[in-house]
């Protein structure tokens, strides 16, 4: 739901920069005093639920509103945080690392209005309330997964980027064991604003892509592999030691972090 100037007196805070701009526009149009606008921004920067304190002004500070990390939280706790964020004007909420059973319980716990906007993406293990926005980045992000076993982490990265307004091109099962599969997507890699390279085992994919791409490459090691992969540590160390320039690395299985960083790159503006 997009806020309108007539709704401003009913809202406690604004949680996205676009909504903050709407607040300033209301002041400029004489529909709200400057003093009232200051009060709206300064009061209640978070909501105390007892078990959590959702940050209602993160979107104003960072451009992206709070995202819920679902692992370790109950369905009722996640539903309570979603409801609090939505009640304070956040149009879209996502929760990561949520299994199907917990997602079903979250839907049941939400009020009817939020439940109607509820969706669950099992491939990414993510709950979305409010839908996916239209892309508004500078181009597109390529998410490359070495193998099918890496898809859960890759989808977390891809959906995160889409939720932050990026168009995503998915390049799946393009690991270095069959290099021709990756080379078939050379044009997709060459034209991307950023590439998220997801791989387990020996973690070689980001280095190869780093030698092909002119954009930043974000390496995401996964815990996929046999014993000597040490739950993703081998891939992590290989990516940290990449000889290709322009490769940065996030933590093991952190598809969210890789997709988030790529979306920031996709939305970067040149400042004069």
N, C-alpha and C positions, 0 to 999 in steps of 0.2 A: 504494500500500500504506500503510495507516494504522498508525502505530506503536502497540504495546501496551506496558503497563508491563513485561511479561516480556521484551520485546525491548530494553529500555533499555541493558542492559549490553553489547549487541552494537553499539551505535551510537556514532559518534564525536561527532557534533554534531546539532543540530536546526536546520532551516532554515525553519521556518514558525512563526508565533506560536502557532497551535493546538497544534503539537507541543511548543513550549516550555511551554505550559500543562499538557500531559500530563506533562512532566518534573516540574513543580511538584506536580502531583497525586500522582505516585509518591512524592515526598518526604513529602507530607502523609499518605499512606497507610502510611508506614513501609517502603516497598519499596525505597527508596534513601536513603542518607544525604545530608545537605545538602552535605557536603564533596565527595562523588562527583558531585553535580549541578553544583557549581561547576566541577569539573574537566572535565565533559562540555562545558560551555558555553565555557570559556576555552581549551581545547586545540584545535589545528589549525583556526583560523578559515578557512584556505584550503588548497587542495591544489595543490602545485607539479607540473605536468605537463611542465615544461620550456618548452613553447611557450605555455602559459597557466597562470594561477593562479585557478581557479574559486573564487568567494566562497561559502563554505559557511554563513555566518551572516547573509547579507543579509536573509533572511526574518525573522530575529529582530529586526534593526535597523529594517527598513522595512516589514515585513508582506508583502512580495512577494519571492520568491526570484529568483536571477539568471536573466536572459534572455540567450540567445546571439544576437549579431549575426552572421549567417551570411556576409554579403558579405566577400570577401577571405580567408576561411578555407577550408581544404580539407575535403573530406568526412571524412577521417580525423581531423582536428583537432576538428571538430564532434562526431563520434561519441565521441571521447575525453573531451570536456568533458561530454557527456550522461551517459556511463557514470560519470564521477567524481561528478557531482551526484546521480545516482540511488543510487550506492553509499553516499553519505553521507546518505541519507534523504529527498532531495527527491522528492516524489511525482510532480510534473508539471514537465516541462521544455519550453520552446518556443524555437525558433530562427527568427529573422526573416530575410528577404531570401535565401531559398534557392530555386534553380531546380529544375525537375523532375529533371534528370540528377543533380545533386548530392544531392537527396533520396534517390534510388534507391541511390546509393553509400553514403549514411549508413546506410540500413536494412541494407545488406549488411555494413557494418563493425560494427554493434552486436551485442552478445551476444544470444542467442535470447530471453532474458527481456525485454529492452528492445525488441527488434524486434517482439515480439508486441503491445506497447502503442503501436507507432509508427503515425502517420498523417501524411499530407501534404495540405495544402490549397493547391492550385495557385492558386486565385483570390486568396488572401492571401499567397502565396509563403512559407508558414510550415510548419515541421515541429513536430509535437506528439508528445511521448512522455508517456503517462500519462492521456490523455483530458481532456475538458472538464468542469469541476466544475459542480455544480448552482448556480443563481443564489442569492446570499444578500445582495444589496444592498437598498437602501431602496425601489427602484422599478425603473425601466428607463432605459436610455440610448437616444437616437435618433441613428443615424448617417445623415446626409443627404449624398448625392452629387449634384453638379450634373449630371453626364453619365455615360454609360456608359464613357467613356474614363478616368474617375476611379475606377472600381470597384476596381482593384487596391489603391490606397491606402485606399479606404473599407473594403474587406474586411480589410485589415491592422488598421485601427482597431477594427472590429467584433469580430474574432476575439480581439484582445488583450483587449478589455473582457470578453468571454465567458470567457477563460482566467483572468481576475482575479475572476470570480464575479458578473458583471453580466448582466442580461437585456438583450438588444439588439433594438430595432425598426429595421429597415432601410428607409430612404426613398430610393429610387434613381431617378435621372433626373428630378430636381425642380429643375433650374436655372432661373435668372430669365428665360431666353429664352421660357419658357412658364410664367408665374407661377401660372396656375390649377392646375398640377400640384403645386406646393408648397402652395397654399392648401387643397387637398383633404386635406392631412395636418395641418391646423391643430390638431386635437385631440391628435394624437400629440406634437406639439411642445409644446403647452401643459401636458401632464401629465408630461413627461420630467424626470428628475433632472438631466440634462445633455444637450446636443446637440453632436455632432461634425459640423461642416459642412465638407465636402470639395469644393474647387472649383479649377479652373484658369482659363484665359482671363483675364478681368478680375477674377475673385475676388469677385463681388458677393454670392454666396449667404449668407455669414455675416452680413453687415450686414442683409439682409432678415430672416433668422431671428432675429437679435438684436432686431429691432423687434417680433417676435411672441412671443418666449419670456420666461418669468419666471425661468428657470434659467440657469446659466452656459452660454455657447456657446464651444466650442473650435474655432477656425478652422484648417483644414489646407490650405495652398496646394499645388497640384500643378503639375508641370512640363508640363501639357497646354496647348497653344495654339500659335498661329502665331508668326512671328518676333519681333514686338514684345512677346510675353509673356516673352521673355528667360529661358526655361527655368523659369518659375514666379516670377521676381522681381517681375513686375508684379502678380500675384495676392498675393504676400507683402506688398508695400508697400500695396496697396489694403486688405488685411485689417488691417494695422497702423494704417491711417488711418481705420478704421471709425468712423462717427458713432454707432453703436449702443452703448449701455452694456452691460457684461457680456461683451464679446467678448475672448478672449485668443487668441494665435496661437502655433503651433509652427512648426517649420522646414518647408521645402519637401519634399513627399512623405513627411513623417513621420507616417504613420498610426499607427504604434506609439505615439508620444508622445501623440497625441491620444486614442487609446483608453485608454491608461494613466491619463492625467489625468482622463478622464471616469469611469473606474472608481473612482478615489480619491474623487471627488465623490459618486458613488453609494453609497459605503460610509461616508461621513462620519457621525459620531454627534454629537449635541448633548451637550456636556459641561456639567454643572451646577457 
